[in-house]
Amino acid sequence: MKTIGVFYGSETGTTADVARRIAKELGVADADVHDVDKLSPTRLGDYDVLVLGSSTWGAGEISQSWYDFIAGAQSLALQGKQIAVFGCGDETMSDTFCDAVGEIYDALKDTGAEMIGRFNGDGYDYSSSKAERDGSFVGLVLDEVNHPDMTDGRIKAWTDQIKREIA
Ligand SMILES: Cc1cc2nc3c(=O)[nH]c(=O)nc-3n(C[C@H](O)[C@H](O)[C@H](O)COP(=O)(O)O)c2cc1C
């Protein structure tokens, strides 16, 4: 059975909460849910499957705590691992909706890991997102500000898909 680690960066706790909800759906223990702030990127080596989450801040930027961690992650040997990305944003920031998901995806897509967890969800309303490629998202995007009612269903659909992809 593959080991799964959930790693998140969160400014006000929203993505931290979502990370725990995703972990619960995937059967991941609390000890394997990590805040990337002050964590060594080498901890990624502990797992077969890496589920990585960030909120979007500024004008489409990743959560502050991700910067050093992602740079460290790029220098690791991630071949053979599977990576899924998720994030929280706000659709009213319509030109940069959940851009951090696309940023993290792009930072790690050439590391030799298999990128999994593309998401075809509907019900989104925004103009532009770096997370969107060719009509679908490169990971799970959530809007806990405007559509918290949709989060459970989206998490369930996405984690079911992750389970199939890592089987
Ligand atoms: C100053 C500021 C800038 C933000 N910029 C964006 C943005 O560019 N795109 C987006 O989708 N959401 C943006 N958001 C919304 C946050 O990503 C959203 O509130 C998220 O749920 C926060 O999650 P966190 O508590 O885990 O950091 C911004 C929020 C604030 C307060």
The ligand as an SDF file (V2000), in Angstrom:
LIG
                    3D

 31 33  0  0  0  0  0  0  0  0999 V2000
   -4.9640   40.1190    0.2300 C   0  0  0  0  0  0  0  0  0  0  0  0
   -5.5790   38.8900   -0.3610 C   0  0  0  0  0  0  0  0  0  0  0  0
   -5.2300   38.5010   -1.6510 C   0  0  0  0  0  0  0  0  0  0  0  0
   -5.8270   37.3710   -2.2390 C   0  0  0  0  0  0  0  0  0  0  0  0
   -5.5130   37.0510   -3.5430 N   0  0  0  0  0  0  0  0  0  0  0  0
   -6.1520   36.0140   -4.1390 C   0  0  0  0  0  0  0  0  0  0  0  0
   -5.9310   35.7220   -5.5170 C   0  0  0  0  0  0  0  0  0  0  0  0
   -5.1480   36.3670   -6.2200 O   0  0  0  0  0  0  0  0  0  0  0  0
   -6.6060   34.6660   -6.0650 N   0  0  0  0  0  0  0  0  0  0  0  0
   -7.4840   33.8980   -5.3410 C   0  0  0  0  0  0  0  0  0  0  0  0
   -8.0630   32.9580   -5.8890 O   0  0  0  0  0  0  0  0  0  0  0  0
   -7.7220   34.1630   -4.0190 N   0  0  0  0  0  0  0  0  0  0  0  0
   -7.0840   35.1850   -3.4130 C   0  0  0  0  0  0  0  0  0  0  0  0
   -7.3350   35.4690   -2.0860 N   0  0  0  0  0  0  0  0  0  0  0  0
   -8.2830   34.6350   -1.3410 C   0  0  0  0  0  0  0  0  0  0  0  0
   -7.6290   33.5750   -0.4600 C   0  0  0  0  0  0  0  0  0  0  0  0
   -6.8370   32.6780   -1.2260 O   0  0  0  0  0  0  0  0  0  0  0  0
   -8.7230   32.7860    0.2670 C   0  0  0  0  0  0  0  0  0  0  0  0
   -9.3330   33.6410    1.2050 O   0  0  0  0  0  0  0  0  0  0  0  0
   -8.2330   31.5180    0.9240 C   0  0  0  0  0  0  0  0  0  0  0  0
   -9.3510   30.7720    1.3820 O   0  0  0  0  0  0  0  0  0  0  0  0
   -7.2840   31.7860    2.0840 C   0  0  0  0  0  0  0  0  0  0  0  0
   -6.7780   30.5420    2.5230 O   0  0  0  0  0  0  0  0  0  0  0  0
   -5.7150   30.3990    3.7220 P   0  0  0  0  0  0  0  0  0  0  0  0
   -6.3850   30.8500    4.9810 O   0  0  0  0  0  0  0  0  0  0  0  0
   -5.3880   28.9500    3.7620 O   0  0  0  0  0  0  0  0  0  0  0  0
   -4.5060   31.2220    3.3750 O   0  0  0  0  0  0  0  0  0  0  0  0
   -6.7470   36.5970   -1.4950 C   0  0  0  0  0  0  0  0  0  0  0  0
   -7.0890   36.9720   -0.1860 C   0  0  0  0  0  0  0  0  0  0  0  0
   -6.5230   38.1040    0.3710 C   0  0  0  0  0  0  0  0  0  0  0  0
   -6.9540   38.5070    1.7660 C   0  0  0  0  0  0  0  0  0  0  0  0
  1  2  1  0
  2  3  1  0
  2 30  2  0
  3  4  2  0
  4  5  1  0
  4 28  1  0
  5  6  2  0
  6  7  1  0
  6 13  1  0
  7  8  2  0
  7  9  1  0
  9 10  1  0
 10 11  2  0
 10 12  1  0
 12 13  2  0
 13 14  1  0
 14 15  1  0
 14 28  1  0
 15 16  1  0
 16 17  1  0
 16 18  1  0
 18 19  1  0
 18 20  1  0
 20 21  1  0
 20 22  1  0
 22 23  1  0
 23 24  1  0
 24 25  2  0
 24 26  1  0
 24 27  1  0
 28 29  2  0
 29 30  1  0
 30 31  1  0
M  END
$$$$
